[in-house]
Amino acid sequence: MPAQQGWASEEVLHRFLGVRAGRKARYARLLVEALGLGAVPRPLDAVLEI
């Protein structure tokens, strides 16, 4: 997108996920399901253990 040229990948992703209602929840699920069990970040692992 021309308006987003020069943006960092993280900024583009943040904008994409935050534009429409429900996108964060939808894509969060897909991203978590795509993680291998060895790739789960420690904070997420700690939350899931509760």
mmCIF entry with sequence, helices, sheets and N, C-alpha, C, O atoms, coordinates in Angstrom:
data_MODEL
# 
_entry.id   MODEL 
# 
_entity.id                         1 
_entity.type                       polymer 
_entity.pdbx_number_of_molecules   1 
# 
_entity_poly.entity_id                      1 
_entity_poly.type                           'polypeptide(L)' 
_entity_poly.nstd_linkage                   no 
_entity_poly.nstd_monomer                   no 
_entity_poly.pdbx_seq_one_letter_code       MPAQQGWASEEVLHRFLGVRAGRKARYARLLVEALGLGAVPRPLDAVLEI 
_entity_poly.pdbx_seq_one_letter_code_can   MPAQQGWASEEVLHRFLGVRAGRKARYARLLVEALGLGAVPRPLDAVLEI 
_entity_poly.pdbx_strand_id                 A 
# 
loop_
_entity_poly_seq.entity_id 
_entity_poly_seq.num 
_entity_poly_seq.mon_id 
_entity_poly_seq.hetero 
1 1  MET n 
1 2  PRO n 
1 3  ALA n 
1 4  GLN n 
1 5  GLN n 
1 6  GLY n 
1 7  TRP n 
1 8  ALA n 
1 9  SER n 
1 10 GLU n 
1 11 GLU n 
1 12 VAL n 
1 13 LEU n 
1 14 HIS n 
1 15 ARG n 
1 16 PHE n 
1 17 LEU n 
1 18 GLY n 
1 19 VAL n 
1 20 ARG n 
1 21 ALA n 
1 22 GLY n 
1 23 ARG n 
1 24 LYS n 
1 25 ALA n 
1 26 ARG n 
1 27 TYR n 
1 28 ALA n 
1 29 ARG n 
1 30 LEU n 
1 31 LEU n 
1 32 VAL n 
1 33 GLU n 
1 34 ALA n 
1 35 LEU n 
1 36 GLY n 
1 37 LEU n 
1 38 GLY n 
1 39 ALA n 
1 40 VAL n 
1 41 PRO n 
1 42 ARG n 
1 43 PRO n 
1 44 LEU n 
1 45 ASP n 
1 46 ALA n 
1 47 VAL n 
1 48 LEU n 
1 49 GLU n 
1 50 ILE n 
# 
_struct_asym.id          A 
_struct_asym.entity_id   1 
# 
loop_
_struct_conf.conf_type_id 
_struct_conf.id 
_struct_conf.pdbx_PDB_helix_id 
_struct_conf.beg_label_comp_id 
_struct_conf.beg_label_asym_id 
_struct_conf.beg_label_seq_id 
_struct_conf.pdbx_beg_PDB_ins_code 
_struct_conf.end_label_comp_id 
_struct_conf.end_label_asym_id 
_struct_conf.end_label_seq_id 
_struct_conf.pdbx_end_PDB_ins_code 
_struct_conf.beg_auth_comp_id 
_struct_conf.beg_auth_asym_id 
_struct_conf.beg_auth_seq_id 
_struct_conf.end_auth_comp_id 
_struct_conf.end_auth_asym_id 
_struct_conf.end_auth_seq_id 
_struct_conf.pdbx_PDB_helix_class 
_struct_conf.details 
_struct_conf.pdbx_PDB_helix_length 
HELX_P HELX_P1 AA1 PRO A 2  ? GLN A 4  ? PRO A 2  GLN A 4  5 ? 3  
HELX_P HELX_P2 AA2 SER A 9  ? VAL A 19 ? SER A 9  VAL A 19 1 ? 11 
HELX_P HELX_P3 AA3 ARG A 23 ? ALA A 34 ? ARG A 23 ALA A 34 1 ? 12 
HELX_P HELX_P4 AA4 LEU A 37 ? ALA A 39 ? LEU A 37 ALA A 39 5 ? 3  
HELX_P HELX_P5 AA5 ARG A 42 ? GLU A 49 ? ARG A 42 GLU A 49 1 ? 8  
# 
_struct_conf_type.id          HELX_P 
_struct_conf_type.criteria    ? 
_struct_conf_type.reference   ? 
# 
loop_
_atom_site.group_PDB 
_atom_site.id 
_atom_site.type_symbol 
_atom_site.label_atom_id 
_atom_site.label_alt_id 
_atom_site.label_comp_id 
_atom_site.label_asym_id 
_atom_site.label_entity_id 
_atom_site.label_seq_id 
_atom_site.pdbx_PDB_ins_code 
_atom_site.Cartn_x 
_atom_site.Cartn_y 
_atom_site.Cartn_z 
_atom_site.occupancy 
_atom_site.B_iso_or_equiv 
_atom_site.pdbx_formal_charge 
_atom_site.auth_seq_id 
_atom_site.auth_comp_id 
_atom_site.auth_asym_id 
_atom_site.auth_atom_id 
_atom_site.pdbx_PDB_model_num 
ATOM 1   N N  . MET A 1 1  ? 0.836   -1.176  0.000  1.00 0.00 ? 1  MET A N  1 
ATOM 2   C CA . MET A 1 1  ? 0.000   0.000   0.000  1.00 0.00 ? 1  MET A CA 1 
ATOM 3   C C  . MET A 1 1  ? 0.891   1.253   0.000  1.00 0.00 ? 1  MET A C  1 
ATOM 4   O O  . MET A 1 1  ? 1.843   1.334   0.776  1.00 0.00 ? 1  MET A O  1 
ATOM 5   N N  . PRO A 1 2  ? 0.593   2.196   -0.840 1.00 0.00 ? 2  PRO A N  1 
ATOM 6   C CA . PRO A 1 2  ? 1.418   3.402   -0.898 1.00 0.00 ? 2  PRO A CA 1 
ATOM 7   C C  . PRO A 1 2  ? 1.480   4.165   0.426  1.00 0.00 ? 2  PRO A C  1 
ATOM 8   O O  . PRO A 1 2  ? 2.530   4.699   0.783  1.00 0.00 ? 2  PRO A O  1 
ATOM 9   N N  . ALA A 1 3  ? 0.369   4.221   1.152  1.00 0.00 ? 3  ALA A N  1 
ATOM 10  C CA . ALA A 1 3  ? 0.354   4.967   2.416  1.00 0.00 ? 3  ALA A CA 1 
ATOM 11  C C  . ALA A 1 3  ? 1.218   4.315   3.476  1.00 0.00 ? 3  ALA A C  1 
ATOM 12  O O  . ALA A 1 3  ? 1.626   4.972   4.433  1.00 0.00 ? 3  ALA A O  1 
ATOM 13  N N  . GLN A 1 4  ? 1.503   3.025   3.318  1.00 0.00 ? 4  GLN A N  1 
ATOM 14  C CA . GLN A 1 4  ? 2.258   2.302   4.333  1.00 0.00 ? 4  GLN A CA 1 
ATOM 15  C C  . GLN A 1 4  ? 3.695   2.026   3.911  1.00 0.00 ? 4  GLN A C  1 
ATOM 16  O O  . GLN A 1 4  ? 4.404   1.285   4.592  1.00 0.00 ? 4  GLN A O  1 
ATOM 17  N N  . GLN A 1 5  ? 4.129   2.600   2.815  1.00 0.00 ? 5  GLN A N  1 
ATOM 18  C CA . GLN A 1 5  ? 5.517   2.405   2.393  1.00 0.00 ? 5  GLN A CA 1 
ATOM 19  C C  . GLN A 1 5  ? 6.441   2.982   3.448  1.00 0.00 ? 5  GLN A C  1 
ATOM 20  O O  . GLN A 1 5  ? 6.202   4.071   3.970  1.00 0.00 ? 5  GLN A O  1 
ATOM 21  N N  . GLY A 1 6  ? 7.476   2.261   3.752  1.00 0.00 ? 6  GLY A N  1 
ATOM 22  C CA . GLY A 1 6  ? 8.431   2.706   4.749  1.00 0.00 ? 6  GLY A CA 1 
ATOM 23  C C  . GLY A 1 6  ? 8.073   2.287   6.162  1.00 0.00 ? 6  GLY A C  1 
ATOM 24  O O  . GLY A 1 6  ? 8.867   2.486   7.081  1.00 0.00 ? 6  GLY A O  1 
ATOM 25  N N  . TRP A 1 7  ? 6.890   1.709   6.357  1.00 0.00 ? 7  TRP A N  1 
ATOM 26  C CA . TRP A 1 7  ? 6.493   1.233   7.678  1.00 0.00 ? 7  TRP A CA 1 
ATOM 27  C C  . TRP A 1 7  ? 7.212   -0.072  7.984  1.00 0.00 ? 7  TRP A C  1 
ATOM 28  O O  . TRP A 1 7  ? 7.489   -0.858  7.078  1.00 0.00 ? 7  TRP A O  1 
ATOM 29  N N  . ALA A 1 8  ? 7.509   -0.303  9.233  1.00 0.00 ? 8  ALA A N  1 
ATOM 30  C CA . ALA A 1 8  ? 8.070   -1.585  9.663  1.00 0.00 ? 8  ALA A CA 1 
ATOM 31  C C  . ALA A 1 8  ? 6.993   -2.654  9.535  1.00 0.00 ? 8  ALA A C  1 
ATOM 32  O O  . ALA A 1 8  ? 5.802   -2.351  9.595  1.00 0.00 ? 8  ALA A O  1 
ATOM 33  N N  . SER A 1 9  ? 7.409   -3.889  9.363  1.00 0.00 ? 9  SER A N  1 
ATOM 34  C CA . SER A 1 9  ? 6.462   -5.004  9.242  1.00 0.00 ? 9  SER A CA 1 
ATOM 35  C C  . SER A 1 9  ? 5.511   -5.071  10.430 1.00 0.00 ? 9  SER A C  1 
ATOM 36  O O  . SER A 1 9  ? 4.326   -5.362  10.266 1.00 0.00 ? 9  SER A O  1 
ATOM 37  N N  . GLU A 1 10 ? 6.029   -4.802  11.624 1.00 0.00 ? 10 GLU A N  1 
ATOM 38  C CA . GLU A 1 10 ? 5.204   -4.841  12.826 1.00 0.00 ? 10 GLU A CA 1 
ATOM 39  C C  . GLU A 1 10 ? 4.107   -3.787  12.771 1.00 0.00 ? 10 GLU A C  1 
ATOM 40  O O  . GLU A 1 10 ? 2.984   -4.040  13.205 1.00 0.00 ? 10 GLU A O  1 
ATOM 41  N N  . GLU A 1 11 ? 4.421   -2.610  12.243 1.00 0.00 ? 11 GLU A N  1 
ATOM 42  C CA . GLU A 1 11 ? 3.431   -1.543  12.132 1.00 0.00 ? 11 GLU A CA 1 
ATOM 43  C C  . GLU A 1 11 ? 2.337   -1.899  11.135 1.00 0.00 ? 11 GLU A C  1 
ATOM 44  O O  . GLU A 1 11 ? 1.162   -1.626  11.381 1.00 0.00 ? 11 GLU A O  1 
ATOM 45  N N  . VAL A 1 12 ? 2.707   -2.498  10.025 1.00 0.00 ? 12 VAL A N  1 
ATOM 46  C CA . VAL A 1 12 ? 1.731   -2.903  9.011  1.00 0.00 ? 12 VAL A CA 1 
ATOM 47  C C  . VAL A 1 12 ? 0.815   -3.985  9.586  1.00 0.00 ? 12 VAL A C  1 
ATOM 48  O O  . VAL A 1 12 ? -0.401  -3.935  9.396  1.00 0.00 ? 12 VAL A O  1 
ATOM 49  N N  . LEU A 1 13 ? 1.388   -4.949  10.280 1.00 0.00 ? 13 LEU A N  1 
ATOM 50  C CA . LEU A 1 13 ? 0.600   -6.015  10.889 1.00 0.00 ? 13 LEU A CA 1 
ATOM 51  C C  . LEU A 1 13 ? -0.336  -5.451  11.952 1.00 0.00 ? 13 LEU A C  1 
ATOM 52  O O  . LEU A 1 13 ? -1.503  -5.836  12.019 1.00 0.00 ? 13 LEU A O  1 
ATOM 53  N N  . HIS A 1 14 ? 0.166   -4.550  12.775 1.00 0.00 ? 14 HIS A N  1 
ATOM 54  C CA . HIS A 1 14 ? -0.661  -3.920  13.812 1.00 0.00 ? 14 HIS A CA 1 
ATOM 55  C C  . HIS A 1 14 ? -1.842  -3.186  13.178 1.00 0.00 ? 14 HIS A C  1 
ATOM 56  O O  . HIS A 1 14 ? -2.972  -3.295  13.654 1.00 0.00 ? 14 HIS A O  1 
ATOM 57  N N  . ARG A 1 15 ? -1.586  -2.458  12.131 1.00 0.00 ? 15 ARG A N  1 
ATOM 58  C CA . ARG A 1 15 ? -2.650  -1.725  11.430 1.00 0.00 ? 15 ARG A CA 1 
ATOM 59  C C  . ARG A 1 15 ? -3.660  -2.705  10.822 1.00 0.00 ? 15 ARG A C  1 
ATOM 60  O O  . ARG A 1 15 ? -4.867  -2.491  10.934 1.00 0.00 ? 15 ARG A O  1 
ATOM 61  N N  . PHE A 1 16 ? -3.181  -3.773  10.182 1.00 0.00 ? 16 PHE A N  1 
ATOM 62  C CA . PHE A 1 16 ? -4.056  -4.758  9.552  1.00 0.00 ? 16 PHE A CA 1 
ATOM 63  C C  . PHE A 1 16 ? -4.971  -5.411  10.578 1.00 0.00 ? 16 PHE A C  1 
ATOM 64  O O  . PHE A 1 16 ? -6.171  -5.558  10.343 1.00 0.00 ? 16 PHE A O  1 
ATOM 65  N N  . LEU A 1 17 ? -4.403  -5.801  11.716 1.00 0.00 ? 17 LEU A N  1 
ATOM 66  C CA . LEU A 1 17 ? -5.189  -6.495  12.726 1.00 0.00 ? 17 LEU A CA 1 
ATOM 67  C C  . LEU A 1 17 ? -6.145  -5.570  13.465 1.00 0.00 ? 17 LEU A C  1 
ATOM 68  O O  . LEU A 1 17 ? -7.168  -6.025  13.977 1.00 0.00 ? 17 LEU A O  1 
ATOM 69  N N  . GLY A 1 18 ? -5.834  -4.293  13.528 1.00 0.00 ? 18 GLY A N  1 
ATOM 70  C CA . GLY A 1 18 ? -6.652  -3.378  14.307 1.00 0.00 ? 18 GLY A CA 1 
ATOM 71  C C  . GLY A 1 18 ? -7.735  -2.647  13.542 1.00 0.00 ? 18 GLY A C  1 
ATOM 72  O O  . GLY A 1 18 ? -8.525  -1.924  14.150 1.00 0.00 ? 18 GLY A O  1 
ATOM 73  N N  . VAL A 1 19 ? -7.801  -2.809  12.234 1.00 0.00 ? 19 VAL A N  1 
ATOM 74  C CA . VAL A 1 19 ? -8.726  -2.027  11.426 1.00 0.00 ? 19 VAL A CA 1 
ATOM 75  C C  . VAL A 1 19 ? -10.172 -2.508  11.537 1.00 0.00 ? 19 VAL A C  1 
ATOM 76  O O  . VAL A 1 19 ? -11.079 -1.686  11.667 1.00 0.00 ? 19 VAL A O  1 
ATOM 77  N N  . ARG A 1 20 ? -10.403 -3.808  11.489 1.00 0.00 ? 20 ARG A N  1 
ATOM 78  C CA . ARG A 1 20 ? -11.772 -4.340  11.517 1.00 0.00 ? 20 ARG A CA 1 
ATOM 79  C C  . ARG A 1 20 ? -12.055 -5.061  12.826 1.00 0.00 ? 20 ARG A C  1 
ATOM 80  O O  . ARG A 1 20 ? -11.181 -5.722  13.388 1.00 0.00 ? 20 ARG A O  1 
ATOM 81  N N  . ALA A 1 21 ? -13.268 -4.927  13.295 1.00 0.00 ? 21 ALA A N  1 
ATOM 82  C CA . ALA A 1 21 ? -13.677 -5.602  14.523 1.00 0.00 ? 21 ALA A CA 1 
ATOM 83  C C  . ALA A 1 21 ? -13.572 -7.113  14.339 1.00 0.00 ? 21 ALA A C  1 
ATOM 84  O O  . ALA A 1 21 ? -13.975 -7.655  13.310 1.00 0.00 ? 21 ALA A O  1 
ATOM 85  N N  . GLY A 1 22 ? -13.029 -7.779  15.342 1.00 0.00 ? 22 GLY A N  1 
ATOM 86  C CA . GLY A 1 22 ? -12.939 -9.231  15.326 1.00 0.00 ? 22 GLY A CA 1 
ATOM 87  C C  . GLY A 1 22 ? -11.690 -9.800  14.692 1.00 0.00 ? 22 GLY A C  1 
ATOM 88  O O  . GLY A 1 22 ? -11.417 -10.993 14.823 1.00 0.00 ? 22 GLY A O  1 
ATOM 89  N N  . ARG A 1 23 ? -10.930 -8.969  14.010 1.00 0.00 ? 23 ARG A N  1 
ATOM 90  C CA . ARG A 1 23 ? -9.730  -9.482  13.350 1.00 0.00 ? 23 ARG A CA 1 
ATOM 91  C C  . ARG A 1 23 ? -8.684  -9.982  14.333 1.00 0.00 ? 23 ARG A C  1 
ATOM 92  O O  . ARG A 1 23 ? -8.047  -11.009 14.096 1.00 0.00 ? 23 ARG A O  1 
ATOM 93  N N  . LYS A 1 24 ? -8.504  -9.261  15.438 1.00 0.00 ? 24 LYS A N  1 
ATOM 94  C CA . LYS A 1 24 ? -7.490  -9.669  16.410 1.00 0.00 ? 24 LYS A CA 1 
ATOM 95  C C  . LYS A 1 24 ? -7.799  -11.055 16.946 1.00 0.00 ? 24 LYS A C  1 
ATOM 96  O O  . LYS A 1 24 ? -6.914  -11.909 16.997 1.00 0.00 ? 24 LYS A O  1 
ATOM 97  N N  . ALA A 1 25 ? -9.036  -11.288 17.345 1.00 0.00 ? 25 ALA A N  1 
ATOM 98  C CA . ALA A 1 25 ? -9.425  -12.587 17.898 1.00 0.00 ? 25 ALA A CA 1 
ATOM 99  C C  . ALA A 1 25 ? -9.307  -13.681 16.844 1.00 0.00 ? 25 ALA A C  1 
ATOM 100 O O  . ALA A 1 25 ? -8.836  -14.778 17.144 1.00 0.00 ? 25 ALA A O  1 
ATOM 101 N N  . ARG A 1 26 ? -9.724  -13.399 15.630 1.00 0.00 ? 26 ARG A N  1 
ATOM 102 C CA . ARG A 1 26 ? -9.677  -14.400 14.557 1.00 0.00 ? 26 ARG A CA 1 
ATOM 103 C C  . ARG A 1 26 ? -8.246  -14.812 14.245 1.00 0.00 ? 26 ARG A C  1 
ATOM 104 O O  . ARG A 1 26 ? -7.932  -16.001 14.189 1.00 0.00 ? 26 ARG A O  1 
ATOM 105 N N  . TYR A 1 27 ? -7.386  -13.831 14.044 1.00 0.00 ? 27 TYR A N  1 
ATOM 106 C CA . TYR A 1 27 ? -6.017  -14.141 13.670 1.00 0.00 ? 27 TYR A CA 1 
ATOM 107 C C  . TYR A 1 27 ? -5.179  -14.616 14.850 1.00 0.00 ? 27 TYR A C  1 
ATOM 108 O O  . TYR A 1 27 ? -4.231  -15.377 14.656 1.00 0.00 ? 27 TYR A O  1 
ATOM 109 N N  . ALA A 1 28 ? -5.503  -14.192 16.063 1.00 0.00 ? 28 ALA A N  1 
ATOM 110 C CA . ALA A 1 28 ? -4.781  -14.690 17.238 1.00 0.00 ? 28 ALA A CA 1 
ATOM 111 C C  . ALA A 1 28 ? -4.939  -16.199 17.327 1.00 0.00 ? 28 ALA A C  1 
ATOM 112 O O  . ALA A 1 28 ? -3.974  -16.920 17.578 1.00 0.00 ? 28 ALA A O  1 
ATOM 113 N N  . ARG A 1 29 ? -6.154  -16.666 17.123 1.00 0.00 ? 29 ARG A N  1 
ATOM 114 C CA . ARG A 1 29 ? -6.406  -18.110 17.177 1.00 0.00 ? 29 ARG A CA 1 
ATOM 115 C C  . ARG A 1 29 ? -5.591  -18.839 16.108 1.00 0.00 ? 29 ARG A C  1 
ATOM 116 O O  . ARG A 1 29 ? -4.958  -19.855 16.393 1.00 0.00 ? 29 ARG A O  1 
ATOM 117 N N  . LEU A 1 30 ? -5.609  -18.329 14.902 1.00 0.00 ? 30 LEU A N  1 
ATOM 118 C CA . LEU A 1 30 ? -4.876  -18.970 13.808 1.00 0.00 ? 30 LEU A CA 1 
ATOM 119 C C  . LEU A 1 30 ? -3.367  -18.985 14.066 1.00 0.00 ? 30 LEU A C  1 
ATOM 120 O O  . LEU A 1 30 ? -2.698  -19.981 13.792 1.00 0.00 ? 30 LEU A O  1 
ATOM 121 N N  . LEU A 1 31 ? -2.836  -17.883 14.590 1.00 0.00 ? 31 LEU A N  1 
ATOM 122 C CA . LEU A 1 31 ? -1.400  -17.807 14.870 1.00 0.00 ? 31 LEU A CA 1 
ATOM 123 C C  . LEU A 1 31 ? -1.000  -18.767 15.983 1.00 0.00 ? 31 LEU A C  1 
ATOM 124 O O  . LEU A 1 31 ? 0.040   -19.420 15.898 1.00 0.00 ? 31 LEU A O  1 
ATOM 125 N N  . VAL A 1 32 ? -1.819  -18.854 17.024 1.00 0.00 ? 32 VAL A N  1 
ATOM 126 C CA . VAL A 1 32 ? -1.513  -19.765 18.131 1.00 0.00 ? 32 VAL A CA 1 
ATOM 127 C C  . VAL A 1 32 ? -1.584  -21.208 17.666 1.00 0.00 ? 32 VAL A C  1 
ATOM 128 O O  . VAL A 1 32 ? -0.745  -22.025 18.045 1.00 0.00 ? 32 VAL A O  1 
ATOM 129 N N  . GLU A 1 33 ? -2.578  -21.530 16.849 1.00 0.00 ? 33 GLU A N  1 
ATOM 130 C CA . GLU A 1 33 ? -2.695  -22.898 16.345 1.00 0.00 ? 33 GLU A CA 1 
ATOM 131 C C  . GLU A 1 33 ? -1.528  -23.274 15.445 1.00 0.00 ? 33 GLU A C  1 
ATOM 132 O O  . GLU A 1 33 ? -1.169  -24.448 15.355 1.00 0.00 ? 33 GLU A O  1 
ATOM 133 N N  . ALA A 1 34 ? -0.934  -22.291 14.779 1.00 0.00 ? 34 ALA A N  1 
ATOM 134 C CA . ALA A 1 34 ? 0.183   -22.555 13.879 1.00 0.00 ? 34 ALA A CA 1 
ATOM 135 C C  . ALA A 1 34 ? 1.511   -22.743 14.632 1.00 0.00 ? 34 ALA A C  1 
ATOM 136 O O  . ALA A 1 34 ? 2.471   -23.270 14.068 1.00 0.00 ? 34 ALA A O  1 
ATOM 137 N N  . LEU A 1 35 ? 1.569   -22.320 15.887 1.00 0.00 ? 35 LEU A N  1 
ATOM 138 C CA . LEU A 1 35 ? 2.793   -22.476 16.677 1.00 0.00 ? 35 LEU A CA 1 
ATOM 139 C C  . LEU A 1 35 ? 3.050   -23.938 16.999 1.00 0.00 ? 35 LEU A C  1 
ATOM 140 O O  . LEU A 1 35 ? 2.124   -24.689 17.305 1.00 0.00 ? 35 LEU A O  1 
ATOM 141 N N  . GLY A 1 36 ? 4.285   -24.328 16.931 1.00 0.00 ? 36 GLY A N  1 
ATOM 142 C CA . GLY A 1 36 ? 4.661   -25.647 17.425 1.00 0.00 ? 36 GLY A CA 1 
ATOM 143 C C  . GLY A 1 36 ? 4.742   -25.579 18.944 1.00 0.00 ? 36 GLY A C  1 
ATOM 144 O O  . GLY A 1 36 ? 4.942   -24.498 19.499 1.00 0.00 ? 36 GLY A O  1 
ATOM 145 N N  . LEU A 1 37 ? 4.594   -26.696 19.616 1.00 0.00 ? 37 LEU A N  1 
ATOM 146 C CA . LEU A 1 37 ? 4.608   -26.678 21.078 1.00 0.00 ? 37 LEU A CA 1 
ATOM 147 C C  . LEU A 1 37 ? 5.942   -26.191 21.632 1.00 0.00 ? 37 LEU A C  1 
ATOM 148 O O  . LEU A 1 37 ? 5.977   -25.625 22.725 1.00 0.00 ? 37 LEU A O  1 
ATOM 149 N N  . GLY A 1 38 ? 7.025   -26.393 20.919 1.00 0.00 ? 38 GLY A N  1 
ATOM 150 C CA . GLY A 1 38 ? 8.320   -25.909 21.370 1.00 0.00 ? 38 GLY A CA 1 
ATOM 151 C C  . GLY A 1 38 ? 8.530   -24.430 21.126 1.00 0.00 ? 38 GLY A C  1 
ATOM 152 O O  . GLY A 1 38 ? 9.494   -23.854 21.630 1.00 0.00 ? 38 GLY A O  1 
ATOM 153 N N  . ALA A 1 39 ? 7.647   -23.805 20.364 1.00 0.00 ? 39 ALA A N  1 
ATOM 154 C CA . ALA A 1 39 ? 7.803   -22.400 20.018 1.00 0.00 ? 39 ALA A CA 1 
ATOM 155 C C  . ALA A 1 39 ? 6.878   -21.485 20.813 1.00 0.00 ? 39 ALA A C  1 
ATOM 156 O O  . ALA A 1 39 ? 6.803   -20.290 20.530 1.00 0.00 ? 39 ALA A O  1 
ATOM 157 N N  . VAL A 1 40 ? 6.177   -22.026 21.796 1.00 0.00 ? 40 VAL A N  1 
ATOM 158 C CA . VAL A 1 40 ? 5.250   -21.214 22.582 1.00 0.00 ? 40 VAL A CA 1 
ATOM 159 C C  . VAL A 1 40 ? 6.060   -20.274 23.477 1.00 0.00 ? 40 VAL A C  1 
ATOM 160 O O  . VAL A 1 40 ? 6.900   -20.735 24.249 1.00 0.00 ? 40 VAL A O  1 
ATOM 161 N N  . PRO A 1 41 ? 5.821   -18.969 23.387 1.00 0.00 ? 41 PRO A N  1 
ATOM 162 C CA . PRO A 1 41 ? 6.535   -18.022 24.250 1.00 0.00 ? 41 PRO A CA 1 
ATOM 163 C C  . PRO A 1 41 ? 6.233   -18.289 25.723 1.00 0.00 ? 41 PRO A C  1 
ATOM 164 O O  . PRO A 1 41 ? 5.120   -18.686 26.067 1.00 0.00 ? 41 PRO A O  1 
ATOM 165 N N  . ARG A 1 42 ? 7.220   -18.072 26.592 1.00 0.00 ? 42 ARG A N  1 
ATOM 166 C CA . ARG A 1 42 ? 7.054   -18.353 28.018 1.00 0.00 ? 42 ARG A CA 1 
ATOM 167 C C  . ARG A 1 42 ? 5.843   -17.656 28.641 1.00 0.00 ? 42 ARG A C  1 
ATOM 168 O O  . ARG A 1 42 ? 5.116   -18.296 29.400 1.00 0.00 ? 42 ARG A O  1 
ATOM 169 N N  . PRO A 1 43 ? 5.590   -16.365 28.354 1.00 0.00 ? 43 PRO A N  1 
ATOM 170 C CA . PRO A 1 43 ? 4.407   -15.728 28.958 1.00 0.00 ? 43 PRO A CA 1 
ATOM 171 C C  . PRO A 1 43 ? 3.097   -16.408 28.554 1.00 0.00 ? 43 PRO A C  1 
ATOM 172 O O  . PRO A 1 43 ? 2.201   -16.561 29.384 1.00 0.00 ? 43 PRO A O  1 
ATOM 173 N N  . LEU A 1 44 ? 2.979   -16.813 27.296 1.00 0.00 ? 44 LEU A N  1 
ATOM 174 C CA . LEU A 1 44 ? 1.779   -17.510 26.856 1.00 0.00 ? 44 LEU A CA 1 
ATOM 175 C C  . LEU A 1 44 ? 1.680   -18.879 27.512 1.00 0.00 ? 44 LEU A C  1 
ATOM 176 O O  . LEU A 1 44 ? 0.596   -19.300 27.917 1.00 0.00 ? 44 LEU A O  1 
ATOM 177 N N  . ASP A 1 45 ? 2.793   -19.567 27.617 1.00 0.00 ? 45 ASP A N  1 
ATOM 178 C CA . ASP A 1 45 ? 2.821   -20.875 28.266 1.00 0.00 ? 45 ASP A CA 1 
ATOM 179 C C  . ASP A 1 45 ? 2.376   -20.761 29.721 1.00 0.00 ? 45 ASP A C  1 
ATOM 180 O O  . ASP A 1 45 ? 1.630   -21.607 30.215 1.00 0.00 ? 45 ASP A O  1 
ATOM 181 N N  . ALA A 1 46 ? 2.836   -19.711 30.407 1.00 0.00 ? 46 ALA A N  1 
ATOM 182 C CA . ALA A 1 46 ? 2.467   -19.497 31.809 1.00 0.00 ? 46 ALA A CA 1 
ATOM 183 C C  . ALA A 1 46 ? 0.964   -19.260 31.947 1.00 0.00 ? 46 ALA A C  1 
ATOM 184 O O  . ALA A 1 46 ? 0.335   -19.774 32.873 1.00 0.00 ? 46 ALA A O  1 
ATOM 185 N N  . VAL A 1 47 ? 0.398   -18.496 31.042 1.00 0.00 ? 47 VAL A N  1 
ATOM 186 C CA . VAL A 1 47 ? -1.040  -18.224 31.090 1.00 0.00 ? 47 VAL A CA 1 
ATOM 187 C C  . VAL A 1 47 ? -1.836  -19.504 30.838 1.00 0.00 ? 47 VAL A C  1 
ATOM 188 O O  . VAL A 1 47 ? -2.865  -19.732 31.474 1.00 0.00 ? 47 VAL A O  1 
ATOM 189 N N  . LEU A 1 48 ? -1.366  -20.328 29.920 1.00 0.00 ? 48 LEU A N  1 
ATOM 190 C CA . LEU A 1 48 ? -2.086  -21.551 29.588 1.00 0.00 ? 48 LEU A CA 1 
ATOM 191 C C  . LEU A 1 48 ? -2.007  -22.585 30.700 1.00 0.00 ? 48 LEU A C  1 
ATOM 192 O O  . LEU A 1 48 ? -2.863  -23.466 30.777 1.00 0.00 ? 48 LEU A O  1 
ATOM 193 N N  . GLU A 1 49 ? -0.997  -22.498 31.568 1.00 0.00 ? 49 GLU A N  1 
ATOM 194 C CA . GLU A 1 49 ? -0.848  -23.446 32.671 1.00 0.00 ? 49 GLU A CA 1 
ATOM 195 C C  . GLU A 1 49 ? -1.832  -23.173 33.799 1.00 0.00 ? 49 GLU A C  1 
ATOM 196 O O  . GLU A 1 49 ? -2.106  -24.064 34.603 1.00 0.00 ? 49 GLU A O  1 
ATOM 197 N N  . ILE A 1 50 ? -2.359  -21.981 33.872 1.00 0.00 ? 50 ILE A N  1 
ATOM 198 C CA . ILE A 1 50 ? -3.277  -21.598 34.963 1.00 0.00 ? 50 ILE A CA 1 
ATOM 199 C C  . ILE A 1 50 ? -4.566  -22.352 34.875 1.00 0.00 ? 50 ILE A C  1 
ATOM 200 O O  . ILE A 1 50 ? -5.453  -22.159 35.707 1.00 0.00 ? 50 ILE A O  1 
# 
